[in-house]
């Protein structure tokens, strides 16, 4: 079946050397490697072709074994953005795809609808990058530096323009706080520009790559979604994902 929007390409960077959960793309969940579950969720979004970008042949083989596509990339990329840019140019040298969705490889229980919401923001001509956030409902998350907050300006219902991202509790005062979700959409030219930029002062201070784009004057729009998807970073997260997918 032709995807709903064949100008979109979904790329999933995946590497084995995770610090807190080594080898996590190949961790078994309900009989399949985690990366296969993420690939399936991405396909269910029906936003365009889905390709896994990896430096590991076992990950590529796992995806190929279920009928998916994988691109082998260099092992020395400093970030997932660099990895997907290499995969993009290998997969699409003719530059047919204008919008690129960077979907993390540790989201096996992702709701495919949020991928569609991220892609939809790129239809706006002025947007360079799109991403997601969810309102924080757990009070402890508001002061947790591991929970990245998005500070934005209202554009429309469930649609904001990002002004800043921070590990601090922000903004000050009454009102909702938003937990940033690390799924990104890029206009192709924006991705190609982004990876040429040097790390910026605020990026280095906050340890948040997306601040590089803001400091360079790039526009990031944000879709406000209802829930934060479970990212698998620890053995405890892995057990949660196994419980969810075994029960489904």
C-alpha positions in Angstrom: 0.0 0.0 0.0 1.3 3.5 -0.8 1.9 5.5 2.4 -0.5 8.3 3.2 2.2 10.9 2.5 5.0 9.5 0.4 7.1 12.7 0.8 7.8 11.7 4.4 10.5 9.3 5.3 10.7 7.8 8.8 14.3 7.0 10.0 15.0 5.1 13.2 18.6 5.4 14.5 19.6 2.3 16.5 22.9 1.4 18.1 24.0 -1.3 20.5 26.2 0.8 22.8 23.6 2.3 25.2 25.2 3.1 28.5 22.3 2.1 30.9 21.0 -0.8 28.9 23.7 -2.2 26.5 22.3 -4.0 23.4 18.8 -2.6 24.0 17.6 -2.6 20.4 17.9 -6.4 20.4 16.3 -7.0 23.8 13.5 -9.5 23.6 10.0 -8.2 24.1 7.1 -10.6 23.5 9.2 -12.8 21.3 10.7 -10.1 19.1 13.6 -7.6 19.4 12.7 -4.2 20.6 13.7 -2.6 17.3 11.2 -4.7 15.5 8.4 -3.4 17.7 9.5 0.2 17.1 9.6 -0.5 13.3 6.0 -1.9 13.5 4.7 1.1 15.3 6.3 3.4 12.7 4.8 1.4 9.9 1.4 1.7 11.6 1.7 5.5 11.5 1.3 5.2 7.7 3.3 8.4 7.1 5.8 7.1 4.6 8.5 4.5 4.2 10.3 3.3 7.4 14.0 2.6 7.5 16.3 1.7 10.4 19.7 3.3 10.4 22.3 1.3 12.3 25.9 0.4 12.6 25.2 -3.1 13.7 24.6 -6.0 11.3 22.5 -7.9 13.9 20.0 -5.0 14.1 19.9 -4.8 10.3 19.2 -8.5 10.0 16.5 -8.4 12.7 14.6 -5.8 10.7 15.2 -7.5 7.3 13.9 -10.8 8.7 10.4 -9.2 9.3 10.4 -7.6 5.8 11.7 -4.2 6.9 14.5 -2.0 5.5 17.7 -1.1 7.2 20.7 1.0 6.2 24.2 0.3 7.6 25.9 3.5 8.7 29.3 4.5 10.2 29.9 3.7 13.8 31.5 7.0 14.8 28.6 9.4 14.5 28.4 11.8 17.4 24.5 11.9 17.4 21.4 10.2 16.0 20.9 13.2 13.7 24.2 12.6 12.0 23.4 8.9 11.6 20.0 9.6 10.0 21.5 12.1 7.6 24.0 9.5 6.4 21.1 7.0 6.0 19.0 9.6 4.2 21.6 10.3 1.6 22.2 6.6 1.1 18.5 5.7 0.8 17.4 8.7 -1.2 20.3 10.2 -3.2 17.7 11.6 -5.7 16.2 13.7 -2.8 12.6 12.6 -3.3 11.8 12.9 0.4 11.3 16.4 1.8 10.3 15.6 5.4 12.2 13.3 7.7 10.9 11.9 10.9 13.6 10.9 13.4 12.0 8.2 15.6 14.0 6.9 18.5 14.6 3.1 18.5 13.6 2.7 22.2 9.9 3.4 21.9 8.3 -0.1 21.5 4.8 0.9 22.8 4.6 4.2 20.9 1.2 5.3 19.8 1.5 5.7 16.0 -0.8 8.8 16.1 1.9 10.9 17.6 4.2 10.2 14.7 1.4 11.5 12.4 1.1 14.6 14.6 4.8 15.3 14.4 4.8 14.9 10.6 1.8 17.2 10.2 3.6 20.2 11.6 6.1 20.1 8.8 3.3 21.0 6.3 3.8 24.6 7.5 6.2 26.3 5.2 7.9 28.3 8.0 8.7 25.3 10.2 12.2 23.9 10.2 11.8 21.2 12.9 8.8 19.6 14.6 8.6 17.8 17.9 6.2 16.8 20.7 5.5 17.6 24.3 3.0 16.5 26.9 1.7 18.4 29.9 3.4 17.3 33.2 0.9 15.8 35.6 3.4 14.2 38.1 4.6 17.0 40.5 7.9 15.3 41.0 8.7 15.7 37.3 8.5 19.5 37.5 11.7 19.7 39.4 13.5 16.6 37.9 16.4 17.7 35.7 16.1 14.4 33.8 12.7 15.6 32.6 13.3 18.1 29.8 10.8 21.0 29.8 9.6 22.7 26.6 8.8 26.4 27.0 6.6 27.5 24.1 4.4 30.2 22.6 0.7 29.3 21.8 -0.2 29.1 18.1 -3.3 27.1 18.1 -5.0 24.3 20.2 -2.3 21.7 21.0 0.2 23.6 18.8 3.1 25.8 20.1 6.3 27.3 18.8 9.2 26.4 21.0 11.1 29.2 22.7 13.4 27.2 24.8 14.1 23.7 26.2 15.5 23.3 29.7 16.2 20.8 32.5 15.1 23.5 35.0 11.6 24.1 36.2 10.2 26.5 33.7 8.4 28.7 33.0 7.9 30.3 36.4 4.4 31.1 37.7 1.0 29.5 37.4 0.1 27.4 34.4 1.1 24.1 32.8 4.6 22.7 32.3 5.4 20.5 29.3 7.6 17.4 29.2 9.5 17.3 25.9 9.2 14.1 23.9 12.3 13.3 21.8 10.7 12.6 18.5 11.7 15.0 15.7 10.6 15.9 12.2 12.9 17.9 9.9 12.6 19.6 6.6 15.4 18.0 4.6 17.3 21.2 4.2 16.9 21.9 7.9 18.4 18.6 8.8 21.3 19.1 6.4 22.0 22.5 7.9 21.6 21.3 11.5 24.3 18.7 11.3 26.8 21.3 10.0 26.3 23.6 13.0 28.8 23.4 15.8 27.5 22.7 19.3 26.1 25.9 20.8 26.8 27.4 24.2 23.3 26.7 25.6 23.4 23.2 24.1 26.6 22.5 25.9 25.3 24.0 29.2 22.0 22.2 29.2 23.2 19.1 27.4 20.3 19.4 25.0 21.0 19.1 21.2 17.8 20.9 20.1 19.0 24.2 21.6 21.6 24.3 18.8 18.8 24.8 16.3 17.1 27.5 18.4 20.3 29.4 18.9 20.9 29.3 15.1 17.4 30.9 14.5 15.7 27.7 13.3 11.9 27.4 14.0 10.8 24.4 16.1 7.0 23.8 16.3 5.6 21.5 18.9 2.4 19.3 19.0 1.0 18.9 22.5 0.0 15.3 22.9 -1.9 13.5 25.7 0.7 11.1 27.1 4.5 10.7 27.2 5.5 7.4 25.4 7.5 4.9 27.4 11.2 5.1 26.5 13.2 2.0 27.4 16.4 3.3 29.0 16.7 0.9 32.0 16.0 -2.7 32.9 12.9 -1.5 34.8 11.6 0.2 31.6 12.2 -2.9 29.7 10.1 -4.9 32.1 7.3 -2.4 31.8 7.4 -2.6 28.0 7.3 -6.4 28.2 4.3 -6.3 30.5 2.4 -4.0 28.1 3.1 -5.8 24.9 2.7 -9.3 26.4 -0.8 -8.3 27.6 -1.8 -6.7 24.3 
